[in-house]
Each structure stands twice: as structure tokens, then as C-alpha cells.
Amino acid sequence: MGGYTLIENAPLVSRNTLRVPVKVKLLAEIRDAAKLPELLDFPAIRSSRMLVLGEGSNILLTVDIDGTVLAMETRGVHMEQDGDIAHIAVAAGERWDDFVRWTLGQGLAGLENLILIPGTVGAAPIQNIGAYGTEVAEFIESVEAWDRIERRVVTLDRRACAFAYRDSIFKHEPDRFIVTAVRFALPRQHALRLDYAGIREELERMGVDKPAPFHVAEAVVHLRTRKLPDPAVIGNAGSFFKNPIVDAAQGEALKHDHPELVAWPGKDGRWKLSAAWLIESAGFKGARDGDAGISNRHALVLVNHGKASGQELWRFAQQVIDGVQSRFGVRLEPEPMVIGMT
């Protein structure tokens, strides 16, 4: 069928980076966003729950899916120049890392700290992905989506997207919007973010004293490659736990009791705590139960050492959450979407 393909009882083990061996009743691969209304009008799809999937790098599947998985495989990048600002419309199915590298090749700034994040462009605004002091929301102009309630294409500007820390309207209304494209506004000149997680030190090791965006991107690649396990080598979904945010009183009390705590006081008086520090201090870095575990390279990363099921991975994540809460009185939340468990 033109624009999409339907597959019954499809395995998803190769479509999620935690390598969980689950199946879906119906897999719909879509290559043309204009065909969405036609596809969604199929009775079997219209009457079932739907999960939209990019590269499956920000999801934990714990059960077989008795419904439809919509795999966005659309492609296309279109740029218009307006002075020093490039306005770029990108199809949801484009790979995020490929797009970041393309922007650097075009001499554009802003996304260099977000290089090497797995996933698709369409998933970026849903999670409001962030790394090394940068969040993607800063550079998103608008998001195009199919509104399943109004049955039409809508364009949501940055304000309407309700971006927050690893959050957006798309996470709060997952059954309503299907992201079809993202529009970015990227400058050619932008203040570099160098004061986060060893970037300056890495640039010094590289012998760079006057960095450009592509230098920062290279430094981030070095840092991520050293710290984070490769999903192609061991199943993982990147950072599995959000950095918790607590009020000033709790942040100050924790810092008093644990002077070595890694934390960042915010402008609103609240504190963002390092989930990695909390997990490692609670003794979970490198721990495992069967094939489910925490990476010995980075305490934020839940890993599948081989054949762990989604339920086994979630149970181990719950052990980590309970252990951190027992030790520090702080409850961690998962960053990926957990399907099938509450």
C-alpha cells in the first residue's frame, strides 16, 4: 500500500533499544504522513489503542501490545534562511543524531550538546530531550502533529507545546497527538554551553582553546562514548531515571547531611539532584539481578545483559527507586515511557 505497510503479530525486539522480546498485534510502518488519515480510518486501528514508536530508545515495553504500534519512518529536511537564522522543517522519522550532524555541517549552532542522543526527530519534543546543559525546546519553533480528536493537522508553537524538564503536552496527551514534523530555528552564532559535565576539560584535552560548535559536539561525543554504554553492544535506553527536583528545604537538608551530594540550585529556589549520584551512593551502580542491571559505566543507565524481560527490567528499576528513597528520602521517576506497568 502506498505510504504505509501493515504487519500482523510483529516482533518488536529489534524496535526497542532495551531489546525486550515483545510482540504487537498490528505494526503500521508509515512513510508518508499525508496517509495518516487513511491509515487511522482502518476499523482495526480506529478501535484499538495506539503506540507511536520512533527508534524505541525511550521506552520500556513490559507486555505484548494488544493494539497498534505506529512506526514513523517519514523522511525529509527543508531549510529556509532568514538572515542569521535558519528555519528547518524536519520529518518525524529522521534520525536525531543524523539531523544534529547535518546542522553542524551547515554551520549552524545550538544542537551541538545534543549530539549522539538516540531516537528520532519526532520523539525529541515529546521528551524535551536534553543533555550537557541544553534542552531541545530552546530551538523548537513549532511542532506539526495530527490531532486525533479534531482529525486534522495542527501546528503547536513552543508555548502550546508546554515544554518542561523532560516533559511536554505530548506526554500528557499521548493518545491525542501524532508528531509528524518539527520546525527548528537555529542561529549561525550562539553562545556555547561549556560549563557542564566536563566539556571544558575535554576541549582542553583536545587542544582546543577557541571552540566552535563542531568542537563542542566532538567533545560531547567523546564524553558520551566513554560514559554511556552503546545500545548496539548492550541493551539500554540511555538515562533511565530523571534527575529529581526537590524544594529548597529538602535540598539544603540533603546537602547538610551529604556534603558530597551533586546538586544544582535552581532560579525558582528548588534544587535539581543528580540521580546518578543518588543511585551510585545507594550502591546500585554495576548491580544486577539476573540479566537486569545498572550499568557499571553510568548509574543512570538500566541495562539488559541478555534476555531480561520487560517485567524483570521494571522490577529491578523499582528496586533502585525503593533503595534510593529508603536511603535519601527522594523518589526517582523513570525517564522513558513504561508500557504495561504502573
Secondary structure, 3 states (H helix, E strand, C coil): CCCEEEEEEEECHHHCCCCCCCEEEEEEEECCHHHHHHHHCCHHHHCCCEEEECCCCCEEECCCEEEEEEEECCCCEEEEEECCEEEEEEECCCEHHHHHHHHHHCCCCCCHHHCCCCCEHHHHHHHCCEECCEEHHHHEEEEEEEECCCCEEEEEECCCCCCECCECHHHHCCCCEEEEEEEEEEECCCCCCCCCCCHHHHHHHCCCCCCCHHHHHHHHHHHHHHHCCCCCCCEEEEECECCCEECHHHHHHHHHHCCCCCEEECCCCCEEECHHHHHHHCCCCCCEECCEEECCCCCCEEEECCCCCHHHHHHHHHHHHHHHHHHHCCCCCECCEEECCC
